[in-house]
Amino acid sequence: MKYKNEILINPKFMETLQKCNEFEDWKPKDAYWYNRFCKKMNSAQEDFNDVRNKLITKYGEEDEDGVTKVTEVHMAAFTAAITELMGEEFEIEGIKKIKFPTDLKLSPIEIGLVEDIFDMSKFEDDDED
């Protein structure tokens, strides 16, 4: 599964992953695969945050409180670098699509965010309401 880094700072995507992670009625095999997916996604997020923090350090200045902020003079260069970083893709390898747990309640927006993770074929062939 390929993703762009921008997904890692999408709060709705991260909230939806957490909501799925808190679902208690996973079948053991599906819980195993979802847990592996979450671990790999967390690793990708840590890598992204490391690079983002390096960019902030590169283009920022530390204030008297010890907080590093990007200054106005470097904002254009920082924005270009962070935009490039957000557009880069990463791949989550070795994860099988997981059967969507039918008792998991997600909104249409949430389902759209995670539909690449789950096998939704059960819904495509279903004529029931």
N, C-alpha and C positions, 0 to 999 in steps of 0.2 A: 504494500500500500504506500503510495506516494502522497506527501503533503507538502505544502509551502509553509515556511516558518511562521507566516502571519497567523496561522491557525493557533499557534502556541500562546498568542496574546489575545485571542478571542475569548472573552469571559464566558459567553454563552456556551461555546464548545467545551471549555474546561468544566463549567458547572454541569453540563450534560454528562460528561465522562464521570464526574463524581457521583451524580445521581444514579447512573448505571452501576457504578462500583458499590453503592450502598444498597442496591437491590438484594434482598436476602433469599430469594427463591431460585437462584441459579441452579441448574443441574451441575453436578461436580465437574464434569469435563468442560462444559462451557465456562464455568467460573475460573477454571485453570487457564484456559486460553485468554479470557478477558483480563485476568490478572497479568499474564505475560505481556499482553498488549499495553496495559497501563504502565508497567515497568519500563518498557521500551519508549513509550511516549514521555514518561518522566525523564528518562535519560536524554532524549532529544531536547526537552525543555531546558534541562541543566546546561547542555552544550550551547543552546541558543542564548541563554542568560549570560553565560561566560563571555561569549563574543559581544553581546550587547553591552555588558559592563566594561569591556575593554574599549569599546567605542566611546562610551561615556567618559572614561578616564582619559582617552586620547584627545577628545574635543572639549572636555570640561575643565573647570577649575574648582579647587576646593575652597569653600567659604570658611569663615571663622568658626563655624560649628562643626567643621569636618565633613560637610556634605558636598559631594562633587556634583556640579551642575554644568550643563552645556551653556556656554556664554553666547551672547547674540552674535559676536564676531565669527564664531565657528558653527553657527546654527545651520547654514546652507550646506557645508561640508558634512556635518553630522547627519542631516536629513537625507542627503544623497547616499551616505554609507548605510544608514539604517533601512532605507527603502530597498537598497540592493539586498541587504541581509534578509528582509522580510520576503522577498521574492524567490529566495533560494529554496530548493526542494530538499527534502530528506525522505528516506525510505524506512518504513517499519517492515523488516524482513522476518520470515519464518513464522508468521502468524496466519492461521487459517481463519476464514470467515466464520463467525460464531452465529449459531442459530439465535434469532431474536427471541428473547423470552416473552411469550404472549401476555404474561401478567404484568410486565413492566409498562408503566404508564408514562408515555412521552407525548409531548405536543408535536404537531406537524413540523414545526421549526426544529425541535430537538431531533426528531427522526431524520430530517434532512441533514443535520450535522453529523450524524453517526451512521448513516446508511452504508457507507463504504466498509465499516467495521463488521456489520451484521449481514447474515444471509436473510434477505427479506423475501425470498422466492415464495414462501408460504402465503404471503399476502397477495402476490401477483396472480395466483391461480384460484384464489378464494372468491367464490361468488356470493358468499354470505355477507350480510350487512355488518 
